[in-house]
Amino acid sequence: MVMEYTEIVSTVKDFLADEFEVDSSVIIDDANLIETLELDSLDFVDLVVIIESNFGFKPTAEDFKGISTFKQFYDFIEGRVNS
């Protein structure tokens, strides 16, 4: 299943705002993902489940090591979905 980048970004923003109860206006490309969403280790478990249900793959802890911004997160998902 190939998805447009804008569709991926929109889907990710929607589920992040909903799941982590933040205003979508704070979800901007260069913002820090962990700090903005105030993620803890349990939140990462939720994030993995949400990604799997929305995009059909299950990321590992290793996958998150190089991701600090929302843009990097979108790029990671786009790379996995469209590979």
C-alpha positions as a Markdown table, in Angstrom:
| # | Residue | x | y | z |
|---|---|---|---|---|
| 1 | Met | 0.0 | 0.0 | 0.0 |
| 2 | Val | 1.6 | 3.2 | -1.1 |
| 3 | Met | 0.6 | 6.4 | 0.7 |
| 4 | Glu | 1.2 | 10.0 | -0.1 |
| 5 | Tyr | 3.5 | 11.8 | 2.3 |
| 6 | Thr | 0.8 | 14.4 | 3.1 |
| 7 | Glu | -1.7 | 11.6 | 3.9 |
| 8 | Ile | 0.9 | 10.0 | 6.3 |
| 9 | Val | 1.5 | 13.3 | 8.1 |
| 10 | Ser | -2.2 | 14.0 | 8.4 |
| 11 | Thr | -2.9 | 10.5 | 9.8 |
| 12 | Val | 0.0 | 10.7 | 12.3 |
| 13 | Lys | -1.0 | 14.2 | 13.5 |
| 14 | Asp | -4.6 | 13.1 | 14.0 |
| 15 | Phe | -3.7 | 10.0 | 16.1 |
| 16 | Leu | -1.0 | 11.8 | 18.1 |
| 17 | Ala | -3.3 | 14.7 | 19.0 |
| 18 | Asp | -6.1 | 12.3 | 19.9 |
| 19 | Glu | -4.0 | 9.6 | 21.8 |
| 20 | Phe | -1.7 | 12.0 | 23.7 |
| 21 | Glu | -4.3 | 14.7 | 24.2 |
| 22 | Val | -2.4 | 17.6 | 22.7 |
| 23 | Asp | -3.5 | 20.4 | 20.4 |
| 24 | Ser | -2.5 | 19.5 | 16.8 |
| 25 | Ser | -1.0 | 23.1 | 16.5 |
| 26 | Val | 1.9 | 22.0 | 18.7 |
| 27 | Ile | 2.7 | 19.1 | 16.4 |
| 28 | Ile | 5.2 | 20.9 | 14.0 |
| 29 | Asp | 8.0 | 19.4 | 11.9 |
| 30 | Asp | 10.9 | 20.6 | 14.0 |
| 31 | Ala | 9.4 | 20.2 | 17.4 |
| 32 | Asn | 10.8 | 17.5 | 19.7 |
| 33 | Leu | 8.5 | 14.4 | 19.6 |
| 34 | Ile | 9.2 | 13.2 | 23.1 |
| 35 | Glu | 9.1 | 16.6 | 24.8 |
| 36 | Thr | 6.0 | 17.9 | 22.9 |
| 37 | Leu | 4.0 | 14.8 | 23.6 |
| 38 | Glu | 5.5 | 14.2 | 27.1 |
| 39 | Leu | 6.1 | 10.5 | 26.2 |
| 40 | Asp | 7.2 | 8.0 | 28.8 |
| 41 | Ser | 8.1 | 4.3 | 28.2 |
| 42 | Leu | 4.4 | 3.2 | 28.4 |
| 43 | Asp | 3.5 | 5.8 | 25.8 |
| 44 | Phe | 5.9 | 4.2 | 23.4 |
| 45 | Val | 4.0 | 0.9 | 23.7 |
| 46 | Asp | 0.8 | 2.7 | 22.8 |
| 47 | Leu | 2.6 | 4.4 | 19.9 |
| 48 | Val | 3.8 | 1.0 | 18.5 |
| 49 | Val | 0.2 | -0.3 | 18.7 |
| 50 | Ile | -1.2 | 2.8 | 17.0 |
| 51 | Ile | 1.4 | 2.6 | 14.2 |
| 52 | Glu | 0.7 | -1.0 | 13.6 |
| 53 | Ser | -3.0 | -0.5 | 13.4 |
| 54 | Asn | -2.7 | 2.5 | 11.1 |
| 55 | Phe | 0.2 | 1.6 | 8.9 |
| 56 | Gly | 0.5 | -2.2 | 9.1 |
| 57 | Phe | 4.0 | -2.6 | 10.6 |
| 58 | Lys | 5.3 | -2.9 | 14.1 |
| 59 | Pro | 8.3 | -0.6 | 14.9 |
| 60 | Thr | 10.9 | -1.7 | 17.4 |
| 61 | Ala | 12.7 | 0.3 | 20.1 |
| 62 | Glu | 15.7 | 0.5 | 17.8 |
| 63 | Asp | 13.6 | 2.2 | 15.2 |
| 64 | Phe | 13.0 | 5.1 | 17.5 |
| 65 | Lys | 16.7 | 5.7 | 18.4 |
| 66 | Gly | 17.3 | 8.2 | 15.5 |
| 67 | Ile | 14.0 | 10.0 | 15.8 |
| 68 | Ser | 13.8 | 13.2 | 17.7 |
| 69 | Thr | 11.5 | 15.5 | 15.7 |
| 70 | Phe | 8.1 | 15.0 | 14.2 |
| 71 | Lys | 9.6 | 15.4 | 10.7 |
| 72 | Gln | 11.9 | 12.5 | 11.4 |
| 73 | Phe | 9.0 | 10.4 | 12.6 |
| 74 | Tyr | 7.0 | 11.1 | 9.5 |
| 75 | Asp | 10.0 | 10.3 | 7.3 |
| 76 | Phe | 10.5 | 7.0 | 9.2 |
| 77 | Ile | 6.9 | 6.0 | 8.7 |
| 78 | Glu | 6.9 | 7.0 | 5.1 |
| 79 | Gly | 10.0 | 5.0 | 4.4 |
| 80 | Arg | 8.5 | 1.9 | 6.0 |
| 81 | Val | 5.1 | 2.2 | 4.4 |
| 82 | Asn | 6.4 | 2.9 | 0.9 |
| 83 | Ser | 9.4 | 0.6 | 0.9 |
